[in-house]
């Protein structure tokens, strides 16, 4: 008996209990059974022809039962690659092992050894093509990109349930996703965060879909007549593939945008956001109105306070003005009484009833009143010294008494006159003290101005002395600066002065040089000693320069040498010698730099070279060496070291 695919049999064993198992049809007997069922009673000898007939056959795929068509040369080309191997037409969830098993099973039917139609059998070649494509990952991806897929997307105006219209479209396009898992569209109850995560995914959707096998490609490289033509076809196809890829990406973008525009969940979210935004705007508006009202109230309160303060200030100013007017009026009235009493005292003095030394004039009354000013109490006290006033009753404060009619007793006049004289004495003493203070301040100011003038004169004198007094190092740096910054250099002497000050900044008690001092010293040496230097060095010229364009520098160096050889004054001789030394030192490796070193300086240089090794920083090393050698700068020490090293090298050679 031949077992059917789903037949279950009982196997009896002698040593174990009965067990159930599935018997799978396979082998030559199964093939003959299939052929006999397809061809009827034609028998096994017609197997080769029967395998190619149009009939139905039962076929096992992965252990399951599935009806599959036995293809002929007329029908094989109408099936896709998956159908040719008896697999799912869309190829969903079909792995490499399933493809391999399906290919082996197809060979049992379509192999030339089974059909007898030879290696050129169209059916066998189609099966072989399907297997070659689906077993290669790259070729399968290109094939799957175009296999049984509907590229249409909703237009955005469809009626019906939104989720039923767009859900399947997103699901089918998800087969090309690079990032998995692919989120689903969901339903009306899907949370907002998942909805927007879904759209973020599809807005950045990455597709592996390949259009290299598209039927829309214009050229077939396999039909090229040469390698150049083939390369050109491949290049043109690549351009078309890129265009198709961009078109497909735009299709996904359009799908996502249309779905998002129609999504009721997005609309509800937008409405809620709009309502929240409106509520926030209204709350902000109300808060702003409250702040404005509060600010307006604060400004109103501030204005009220300011008005109140202004009113108080005005009232105080008015009261002060009234008080001032009252004091002035009272002072004028008291002055009138005092003038009246001055005339009464003068009258009594003429008649002989009053001492002569008690008289006082109206001018003295005015001076006393001006001195006392607005001191009403002092004025009243002065008037009160005259005692009770007559002429209508009441004192000086009584408005009914006319000052011109006032009278006073003889004792009152005497006492009042004494009080006036005492006030005059105090006034004069105070005026003398003020005058003495003013004279003392003026004298102090004159002394201060004189001291400041003397200080400035001393500074000018010291500056002039500093300009005239140049030591050896300063002259050396002047010579170097004059050569380093030749005539025509922008701001030459200002730059030379800065150069000298920079080099001498570490020297204690160094007075900085100005550009005028540098220019004057240069001209002094280069011009005033030019003739003497020319006469004294007529046969030597050891420090002269070759170029005529540097004549002034030549004169500067020659004047220095001539002053040292001739009968110049000691000051000029020292300056000239220093300048000549500086001019000679600027010549790299010259004899002038060597002859100006004393044995003591040479010894100090050797000790400093041992103290500051070459492993130190170059600038720091030579700065330290320059400080160790008296009368030499770090640059002079470096030039001396270079000169000695050249001499030693020459001696070795």
C-alpha positions as CSV (number, residue, x, y, z in Angstrom):
1,X,0.0,0.0,0.0
2,X,1.1,3.6,-0.7
3,X,0.5,5.9,2.2
4,X,-1.5,9.1,1.6
5,X,0.1,12.3,2.8
6,X,-2.2,12.6,5.8
7,X,-2.5,8.9,6.6
8,X,-1.7,7.9,10.2
9,X,-0.6,4.3,10.7
10,X,0.2,2.3,13.8
11,X,3.6,0.7,14.0
12,X,3.9,-2.4,16.2
13,X,7.1,-3.0,17.9
14,X,8.0,-5.9,20.0
15,X,9.9,-4.1,22.8
16,X,8.0,-0.8,23.0
17,X,4.5,0.4,23.2
18,X,2.7,1.4,20.0
19,X,3.6,4.9,18.7
20,X,1.9,7.2,16.2
21,X,3.9,8.9,13.4
22,X,3.3,10.7,10.1
23,X,4.4,9.0,6.9
24,X,5.6,11.5,4.3
25,X,5.3,10.6,0.6
26,X,8.6,10.5,-1.1
27,X,10.8,8.5,-3.5
28,X,10.2,6.9,-6.9
29,X,7.0,5.1,-5.7
30,X,5.4,8.4,-4.8
31,X,6.5,9.9,-8.0
32,X,4.9,7.0,-10.0
33,X,1.7,7.5,-7.9
34,X,1.5,11.2,-8.6
35,X,2.1,10.6,-12.3
36,X,-0.6,7.9,-12.4
37,X,-3.1,10.1,-10.7
38,X,-2.3,12.9,-13.1
39,X,-2.3,10.8,-16.3
40,X,-4.9,8.3,-15.3
41,X,-4.4,4.8,-16.7
42,X,-1.6,5.6,-19.2
43,X,0.8,3.8,-16.9
44,X,4.3,4.6,-15.7
45,X,5.8,4.4,-19.1
46,X,4.1,7.7,-19.9
47,X,5.7,9.3,-16.9
48,X,7.9,11.6,-18.9
49,X,5.0,13.0,-20.9
50,X,2.6,12.9,-17.9
51,X,4.8,15.2,-15.8
52,X,4.2,18.0,-18.3
53,X,0.4,17.7,-18.6
54,X,-2.1,20.2,-17.2
55,X,-3.3,18.5,-14.1
56,X,-3.6,19.0,-10.4
57,X,-1.3,17.3,-7.9
58,X,-1.1,17.2,-4.2
59,X,2.1,18.6,-2.9
60,X,3.6,18.8,0.5
61,X,5.2,22.2,1.4
62,X,7.0,22.3,4.7
63,X,5.0,19.5,6.1
64,X,1.6,21.0,5.2
65,X,-0.7,20.1,2.5
66,X,-1.2,22.5,-0.4
67,X,-2.6,22.2,-3.9
68,X,0.0,23.3,-6.5
69,X,-0.2,23.5,-10.3
70,X,2.1,21.3,-12.4
71,X,3.4,23.8,-14.9
72,X,3.9,23.4,-18.6
73,X,5.9,25.5,-21.0
74,X,2.7,27.5,-21.7
75,X,1.8,28.2,-18.1
76,X,5.2,28.4,-16.3
77,X,5.8,32.0,-17.5
78,X,2.6,33.3,-16.1
79,X,3.6,32.4,-12.5
80,X,6.0,34.4,-10.4
81,X,9.1,32.9,-8.9
82,X,7.4,32.0,-5.6
83,X,4.6,30.2,-7.4
84,X,7.0,28.3,-9.6
85,X,8.4,26.7,-6.4
86,X,5.0,26.2,-4.8
87,X,5.5,28.9,-2.2
88,X,3.3,31.8,-1.0
89,X,2.9,34.1,-4.1
90,X,3.9,37.2,-2.1
91,X,6.9,35.5,-0.5
92,X,6.0,36.8,3.0
93,X,7.9,34.9,5.8
94,X,9.6,32.6,3.3
95,X,13.2,32.1,4.4
96,X,16.2,30.6,2.6
97,X,15.5,27.1,4.0
98,X,11.9,27.1,2.7
99,X,13.2,28.2,-0.7
100,X,15.8,25.4,-0.7
101,X,13.3,22.7,0.3
102,X,10.7,23.9,-2.3
103,X,13.4,23.8,-5.0
104,X,14.4,20.3,-4.1
105,X,10.7,19.2,-4.3
106,X,10.2,20.9,-7.6
107,X,13.2,19.0,-9.0
108,X,11.4,15.8,-8.2
109,X,8.9,16.8,-10.8
110,X,10.7,19.0,-13.3
111,X,14.2,17.7,-13.4
112,X,15.2,16.5,-16.9
113,X,16.0,13.1,-15.5
114,X,12.4,12.9,-14.4
115,X,10.7,14.4,-17.4
116,X,13.0,13.2,-20.1
117,X,12.8,16.6,-22.0
118,X,16.4,17.4,-21.7
119,X,18.4,20.4,-20.2
120,X,16.7,22.9,-22.5
121,X,13.3,22.3,-21.1
122,X,11.6,25.7,-20.5
123,X,9.9,24.5,-17.4
124,X,13.1,23.3,-15.8
125,X,14.9,26.5,-16.8
126,X,12.1,28.6,-15.3
127,X,12.4,26.6,-12.1
128,X,16.1,27.1,-12.1
129,X,15.7,30.9,-12.7
130,X,13.3,31.2,-9.8
131,X,15.7,29.3,-7.5
132,X,18.8,31.3,-8.6
133,X,16.9,34.6,-7.9
134,X,15.3,33.7,-4.6
135,X,18.4,32.0,-3.1
136,X,20.5,35.2,-3.7
137,X,19.7,37.9,-1.1
138,X,20.5,40.8,-3.4
139,X,18.6,39.5,-6.4
140,X,15.7,38.4,-4.2
141,X,15.5,41.9,-2.7
142,X,15.3,43.4,-6.2
143,X,12.7,40.9,-7.3
144,X,10.6,41.4,-4.1
145,X,10.6,45.1,-4.8
146,X,8.4,44.6,-7.8
147,X,6.7,41.3,-7.1
148,X,2.9,41.4,-6.7
149,X,2.8,44.9,-5.2
150,X,0.3,47.6,-5.7
151,X,1.9,51.1,-5.7
152,X,-1.3,53.0,-5.6
153,X,-2.1,55.1,-2.5
154,X,-5.3,56.8,-1.4
155,X,-6.0,60.1,-3.0
156,X,-7.1,61.7,0.3
157,X,-10.7,62.1,-0.8
158,X,-11.9,58.6,-0.1
159,X,-15.1,58.0,1.8
160,X,-15.5,55.2,4.4
161,X,-13.7,54.2,7.5
162,X,-10.3,56.0,7.7
163,X,-8.5,53.0,9.3
164,X,-9.8,50.5,6.8
165,X,-8.7,52.8,3.9
166,X,-5.2,53.6,5.1
167,X,-4.3,50.7,7.5
168,X,-3.8,48.1,4.8
169,X,-1.7,50.5,2.6
170,X,0.7,51.2,5.4
171,X,0.8,47.5,6.3
172,X,1.7,46.5,2.7
173,X,4.3,49.2,2.3
174,X,5.9,48.1,5.6
175,X,7.3,45.1,3.9
176,X,10.1,47.3,2.5
177,X,11.1,48.8,5.9
178,X,14.7,48.8,6.9
179,X,13.8,49.5,10.6
180,X,11.7,46.9,12.2
181,X,9.3,46.4,13.8
182,X,7.0,48.7,11.8
183,X,4.4,50.5,13.9
184,X,0.8,50.0,12.9
185,X,-1.7,52.7,12.2
186,X,-3.8,51.7,15.2
187,X,-7.4,52.7,15.8
188,X,-9.4,55.5,17.3
189,X,-8.3,54.6,20.8
190,X,-4.5,54.7,20.2
191,X,-2.8,57.2,22.5
192,X,-1.5,60.4,21.1
193,X,2.2,59.6,21.7
194,X,1.9,56.4,19.7
195,X,0.1,58.2,16.9
196,X,2.8,60.8,16.6
197,X,5.5,58.2,16.9
198,X,3.8,56.4,14.0
199,X,4.0,59.5,11.8
200,X,7.6,60.3,12.9
201,X,8.5,56.8,11.8
202,X,6.8,57.1,8.3
203,X,8.1,60.7,7.8
204,X,11.6,59.3,8.2
205,X,10.8,55.9,6.5
206,X,13.8,54.1,5.1
207,X,13.0,51.6,2.3
208,X,15.2,48.8,1.0
209,X,13.2,48.5,-2.2
210,X,15.4,48.0,-5.2
211,X,14.3,49.0,-8.8
212,X,17.3,47.5,-10.6
213,X,15.0,44.8,-12.1
214,X,12.2,47.2,-13.0
215,X,10.5,46.7,-16.3
216,X,10.7,50.5,-16.8
217,X,14.4,50.4,-17.3
218,X,15.3,51.4,-20.9
219,X,18.4,49.3,-21.4
220,X,19.3,45.6,-20.9
221,X,23.1,45.4,-20.3
222,X,23.1,41.7,-21.4
223,X,22.2,42.8,-24.9
224,X,25.2,45.2,-25.2
225,X,27.6,44.6,-28.1
226,X,30.7,45.8,-26.2
227,X,32.0,46.5,-22.8
228,X,31.8,50.2,-23.3
229,X,28.1,50.0,-24.3
230,X,27.4,47.7,-21.4
231,X,29.0,50.2,-19.0
232,X,27.0,53.0,-20.6
233,X,23.8,51.0,-20.2
234,X,24.5,50.3,-16.6
235,X,25.2,54.0,-16.0
236,X,21.9,55.0,-17.7
237,X,20.0,52.3,-15.8
238,X,21.5,53.6,-12.5
239,X,20.1,57.0,-13.2
240,X,16.7,55.6,-13.9
241,X,16.8,53.4,-10.8
242,X,17.6,56.5,-8.8
243,X,14.7,58.4,-10.3
244,X,12.4,55.4,-9.5
245,X,13.7,55.3,-6.0
246,X,13.0,59.0,-5.5
247,X,9.6,58.6,-7.0
248,X,8.8,55.8,-4.5
249,X,10.1,57.8,-1.6
250,X,7.9,60.7,-2.7
251,X,5.0,58.2,-2.9
252,X,5.6,57.3,0.8
253,X,5.8,61.0,1.7
254,X,2.5,61.7,0.0
255,X,0.9,58.7,1.7
256,X,2.0,59.9,5.1
257,X,0.9,63.5,4.5
258,X,-2.5,62.5,3.2
259,X,-3.0,60.1,6.1
260,X,-2.0,62.7,8.6
261,X,-4.3,65.3,7.1
262,X,-7.3,63.0,7.4
263,X,-6.4,61.3,10.7
264,X,-9.2,62.1,13.1
265,X,-6.9,61.6,16.0
266,X,-4.5,64.3,14.7
267,X,-7.5,66.6,14.1
268,X,-8.7,66.1,17.7
269,X,-5.2,66.7,19.0
270,X,-4.9,69.9,16.9
271,X,-8.3,71.1,18.2
272,X,-7.2,70.4,21.8
273,X,-3.9,72.1,21.2
274,X,-5.7,75.1,19.7
275,X,-8.2,75.3,22.6
276,X,-5.3,75.1,25.1
277,X,-3.4,77.7,23.2
278,X,-6.4,79.9,23.1
279,X,-6.9,79.4,26.9
280,X,-3.3,80.2,27.5
281,X,-3.6,83.3,25.4
282,X,-6.6,84.4,27.3
283,X,-5.0,83.7,30.6
284,X,-1.9,85.6,29.5
285,X,-4.1,88.5,28.3
286,X,-5.9,88.5,31.7
287,X,-2.6,88.4,33.5
288,X,-1.3,91.2,31.4
289,X,-4.4,93.3,32.0
290,X,-4.1,92.6,35.8
291,X,-0.4,93.7,35.6
292,X,-1.4,96.8,33.6
293,X,-4.1,97.6,36.2
294,X,-1.7,97.1,39.0
295,X,1.0,99.2,37.3
296,X,-1.6,102.0,36.6
297,X,-2.7,101.9,40.3
298,X,1.0,102.0,41.4
299,X,1.6,105.0,39.1
300,X,-1.5,106.7,40.4
301,X,-0.4,106.2,44.0
302,X,3.1,107.4,43.1
303,X,1.7,110.5,41.4
304,X,-0.5,111.2,44.5
305,X,2.5,110.8,46.8
306,X,4.5,113.1,44.5
307,X,1.7,115.6,44.5
308,X,1.5,115.5,48.2
309,X,5.3,115.9,48.5
310,X,5.2,118.8,46.1
311,X,2.4,120.4,48.0
312,X,4.3,120.0,51.3
313,X,7.5,121.3,49.6
314,X,5.6,124.3,48.2
315,X,4.0,125.0,51.5
316,X,7.4,124.7,53.2
317,X,9.0,126.9,50.6
318,X,6.2,129.5,51.0
319,X,6.5,129.4,54.8
320,X,10.3,129.7,54.5
321,X,9.9,132.6,52.1
322,X,7.4,134.3,54.4
323,X,9.7,133.7,57.4
324,X,12.6,135.1,55.4
325,X,10.5,138.2,54.5
326,X,9.5,138.6,58.1
327,X,13.1,138.4,59.2
328,X,14.2,140.9,56.5
329,X,11.4,143.3,57.5
330,X,12.2,143.0,61.1
331,X,15.9,143.5,60.3
332,X,15.1,146.6,58.3
333,X,13.0,148.0,61.1
334,X,15.7,147.3,63.7
335,X,18.2,149.0,61.4
336,X,15.9,152.0,61.3
337,X,15.7,152.1,65.1
338,X,19.5,151.8,65.3
339,X,20.0,154.7,62.8
340,X,17.6,156.8,64.9
341,X,19.5,156.0,68.1
342,X,22.8,156.9,66.3
343,X,21.4,160.3,65.5
344,X,20.2,160.7,69.1
345,X,23.6,159.8,70.5
346,X,25.2,162.3,68.1
347,X,22.8,165.0,69.1
348,X,23.5,164.4,72.8
349,X,27.2,164.3,72.1
350,X,26.9,167.7,70.5
351,X,25.0,169.1,73.4
352,X,27.6,167.6,75.7
353,X,25.3,165.3,77.6
354,X,26.9,162.1,76.1
355,X,30.6,160.9,76.0
356,X,32.3,161.4,72.7
357,X,33.6,157.8,72.5
358,X,30.0,156.4,72.5
359,X,29.1,157.9,69.2
360,X,28.5,155.6,66.2
361,X,27.4,156.4,62.7
362,X,24.7,155.1,60.5
363,X,27.4,153.5,58.3
364,X,28.6,151.5,61.2
365,X,25.0,150.6,61.9
366,X,24.7,149.3,58.3
367,X,28.0,147.3,58.7
368,X,26.8,145.7,61.9
369,X,23.4,144.8,60.4
370,X,25.1,143.4,57.3
371,X,27.5,141.4,59.4
372,X,24.7,139.9,61.6
373,X,22.6,139.3,58.4
374,X,19.5,137.2,59.1
375,X,20.4,136.6,62.8
376,X,17.2,138.2,64.1
377,X,17.9,137.2,67.7
378,X,21.3,139.1,67.7
379,X,19.7,142.1,66.1
380,X,16.9,142.1,68.6
381,X,19.4,141.7,71.4
382,X,21.3,144.7,70.1
383,X,18.1,146.8,69.9
384,X,17.1,145.6,73.4
385,X,20.3,147.0,74.8
386,X,18.8,150.5,74.3
387,X,16.0,149.6,76.8
388,X,12.4,150.7,76.6
389,X,11.5,152.7,73.6
390,X,9.3,155.8,73.6
391,X,7.4,157.6,70.9
392,X,4.1,155.9,70.8
393,X,4.6,153.1,73.3
394,X,5.9,149.6,72.7
395,X,9.3,148.2,71.8
396,X,11.0,147.7,68.5
397,X,8.7,144.8,67.8
398,X,5.7,147.0,68.1
399,X,4.5,147.9,64.6
400,X,2.8,151.0,65.9
401,X,6.1,152.7,66.9
402,X,7.6,154.8,64.1
403,X,11.4,154.4,64.1
404,X,11.8,158.1,63.1
405,X,9.8,159.1,66.2
406,X,11.4,156.7,68.7
407,X,13.0,158.1,71.9
408,X,15.2,156.6,74.5
409,X,16.6,157.5,77.9
410,X,20.1,158.7,78.3
411,X,21.1,155.5,80.2
412,X,19.5,153.4,77.4
413,X,21.4,155.3,74.8
414,X,24.7,154.8,76.6
415,X,24.1,151.1,77.1
416,X,22.9,150.6,73.5
417,X,25.9,152.6,72.2
418,X,28.3,150.3,74.1
419,X,26.5,147.3,72.7
420,X,26.9,148.6,69.2
421,X,30.6,149.3,69.7
422,X,31.1,145.8,71.1
423,X,29.3,144.4,68.0
424,X,31.6,146.5,65.8
425,X,34.7,145.2,67.6
426,X,33.6,141.6,67.2
427,X,32.9,142.3,63.5
428,X,36.3,143.8,62.9
429,X,38.0,141.0,64.8
430,X,36.2,138.4,62.7
431,X,37.0,140.3,59.5
432,X,40.7,140.5,60.4
433,X,40.7,136.8,61.2
434,X,39.0,136.0,57.8
435,X,41.6,138.2,56.0
436,X,44.5,136.6,57.8
437,X,43.1,133.1,56.9
438,X,42.7,134.2,53.3
439,X,46.3,135.6,53.3
440,X,47.5,132.3,54.8
441,X,45.7,130.3,52.1
442,X,47.1,132.5,49.4
443,X,50.6,132.1,50.8
444,X,50.2,128.4,51.0
445,X,49.0,128.3,47.4
446,X,52.0,130.3,46.3
447,X,54.3,128.0,48.1
448,X,52.7,125.0,46.6
449,X,52.9,126.5,43.1
450,X,56.6,127.3,43.7
451,X,57.3,123.8,44.9
452,X,55.5,122.3,41.9
453,X,57.5,124.6,39.6
454,X,60.7,123.6,41.3
455,X,59.8,119.9,41.0
456,X,59.1,120.3,37.3
457,X,62.3,122.2,36.8
458,X,64.2,119.4,38.6
459,X,62.5,116.8,36.4
460,X,63.4,118.8,33.3
461,X,67.0,119.1,34.6
462,X,67.2,115.4,35.4
463,X,65.7,114.6,32.0
464,X,68.3,116.7,30.2
465,X,71.1,115.1,32.3
466,X,69.7,111.7,31.4
467,X,69.7,112.7,27.8
468,X,73.3,113.8,28.0
469,X,74.4,110.9,30.1
470,X,74.6,107.7,28.1
471,X,76.4,104.7,29.5
472,X,78.2,102.0,27.4
473,X,75.2,99.7,27.1
474,X,72.8,102.4,26.1
475,X,75.2,103.7,23.4
476,X,75.6,100.1,22.2
477,X,71.9,99.6,21.9
478,X,71.6,103.0,20.2
479,X,74.1,101.9,17.6
480,X,72.3,98.7,17.1
481,X,68.9,100.3,16.9
482,X,70.1,102.9,14.4
483,X,71.3,100.1,12.2
484,X,68.3,97.8,12.7
485,X,65.9,100.6,11.9
486,X,67.6,102.6,9.1
487,X,66.6,106.0,7.6
488,X,63.2,105.9,6.0
489,X,61.7,103.5,8.6
490,X,58.3,104.6,9.8
491,X,58.5,106.4,13.2
492,X,62.2,105.5,13.2
493,X,63.4,107.3,16.4
494,X,60.3,106.4,18.4
495,X,60.9,102.8,17.5
496,X,64.6,103.1,18.4
497,X,63.7,104.6,21.8
498,X,61.3,101.7,22.4
499,X,63.9,99.2,21.3
500,X,66.5,100.7,23.8
501,X,64.0,100.8,26.7
502,X,63.0,97.2,26.0
503,X,66.6,96.0,26.2
504,X,67.4,98.1,29.3
505,X,64.2,97.4,31.2
506,X,65.9,95.1,33.7
507,X,68.7,97.6,34.6
508,X,68.1,99.2,38.1
509,X,67.5,103.0,38.1
510,X,67.4,103.1,34.3
511,X,65.9,106.4,32.9
512,X,63.9,105.7,29.8
513,X,65.0,107.4,26.6
514,X,62.7,109.5,24.5
515,X,62.9,109.7,20.7
516,X,64.2,113.3,21.0
517,X,67.0,112.1,23.3
518,X,68.0,109.3,20.9
519,X,67.9,111.6,17.9
520,X,69.9,114.3,19.7
521,X,72.6,111.8,20.9
522,X,72.8,110.3,17.4
523,X,73.2,113.7,15.7
524,X,75.7,114.8,18.4
525,X,78.0,111.9,17.7
526,X,77.4,111.6,14.0
527,X,77.8,115.3,13.2
528,X,79.8,117.2,15.8
529,X,82.6,114.5,15.7
530,X,82.5,113.8,12.0
531,X,85.5,115.9,11.1
532,X,87.7,114.7,14.0
533,X,86.8,111.0,13.3
534,X,87.6,111.5,9.6
535,X,91.0,112.9,10.4
536,X,91.9,110.3,13.1
537,X,90.9,107.2,11.1
538,X,92.2,108.4,7.7
539,X,94.5,105.3,7.7
540,X,92.5,102.7,9.6
541,X,88.8,102.6,8.8
542,X,88.3,99.4,11.0
543,X,84.8,100.3,11.9
544,X,83.7,101.9,8.6
545,X,80.8,100.5,6.6
546,X,81.2,99.8,2.8
547,X,77.9,101.3,1.6
548,X,77.7,105.0,1.0
549,X,74.0,104.9,1.8
550,X,75.1,104.3,5.4
551,X,77.3,107.3,5.6
552,X,75.7,108.7,8.8
553,X,76.2,105.3,10.5
554,X,79.8,105.2,9.3
555,X,80.3,108.7,10.8
556,X,78.7,107.5,14.0
557,X,81.1,104.6,14.3
558,X,84.2,106.5,13.1
559,X,83.5,109.4,15.4
560,X,83.4,106.9,18.3
561,X,86.9,105.6,17.3
562,X,88.3,109.0,16.6
563,X,87.3,110.3,20.0
564,X,89.0,107.4,21.7
565,X,92.3,108.0,19.7
566,X,92.3,111.8,19.6
567,X,92.2,114.4,22.2
568,X,88.5,114.6,22.8
569,X,87.0,115.4,26.2
570,X,86.5,112.5,28.7
571,X,82.8,112.5,28.3
572,X,82.9,112.5,24.6
573,X,85.7,109.9,24.6
574,X,83.6,107.5,26.7
575,X,80.5,107.9,24.6
576,X,82.4,107.5,21.4
577,X,84.2,104.4,22.7
578,X,80.9,102.9,23.8
579,X,79.3,103.7,20.5
580,X,82.2,102.2,18.5
581,X,82.0,99.1,20.6
582,X,78.3,98.8,19.9
583,X,78.8,99.4,16.2
584,X,81.5,96.8,16.0
585,X,79.4,94.2,17.9
586,X,76.6,94.3,15.4
587,X,79.0,92.7,12.9
588,X,78.5,88.9,13.2
589,X,81.7,87.2,14.3
590,X,83.8,90.4,13.9
591,X,87.1,91.1,15.7
592,X,85.5,94.1,17.4
593,X,83.3,91.9,19.5
594,X,86.3,89.8,20.5
595,X,88.7,92.7,21.4
596,X,86.2,94.3,23.8
597,X,86.1,91.4,26.2
598,X,88.2,91.6,29.3
599,X,89.7,88.4,30.9
600,X,87.3,88.9,33.8
601,X,84.3,89.1,31.5
602,X,85.5,86.0,29.6
603,X,85.8,84.1,32.9
604,X,82.3,85.2,33.9
605,X,81.0,84.0,30.5
606,X,82.6,80.6,30.9
607,X,81.1,80.2,34.4
608,X,77.7,81.3,33.3
609,X,77.8,78.8,30.4
610,X,78.5,76.1,32.9
611,X,75.8,77.3,35.2
612,X,73.1,77.6,32.6
613,X,73.3,74.4,30.4
614,X,72.0,74.1,26.8
615,X,69.1,72.0,27.9
616,X,67.3,75.1,29.3
617,X,64.9,77.3,27.3
618,X,67.0,79.4,24.9
619,X,65.6,82.8,25.9
620,X,65.7,82.0,29.6
621,X,69.3,80.6,29.4
622,X,70.8,83.6,27.6
623,X,68.9,86.1,29.9
624,X,70.6,84.4,32.9
625,X,74.0,84.4,31.2
626,X,73.6,88.1,30.4
627,X,73.0,88.9,34.0
628,X,76.1,86.9,35.1
629,X,78.5,88.9,32.9
630,X,79.1,92.4,34.0
631,X,78.8,95.1,31.3
632,X,77.4,92.7,28.7
633,X,73.9,92.0,27.4
634,X,72.5,88.6,26.6
635,X,72.9,89.3,22.9
636,X,76.5,90.2,23.3
637,X,77.1,87.0,25.3
638,X,75.5,85.0,22.6
639,X,77.5,86.6,19.8
640,X,80.7,86.1,21.9
641,X,79.8,82.4,22.3
642,X,79.1,82.1,18.6
643,X,82.5,83.8,17.7
644,X,84.5,81.5,20.0
645,X,82.7,78.4,18.6
646,X,83.6,79.5,15.1
647,X,87.2,80.1,16.1
648,X,87.4,76.6,17.7
649,X,85.9,74.9,14.7
650,X,88.4,76.7,12.4
651,X,91.3,75.6,14.7
652,X,90.1,72.0,14.6
653,X,90.0,72.0,10.8
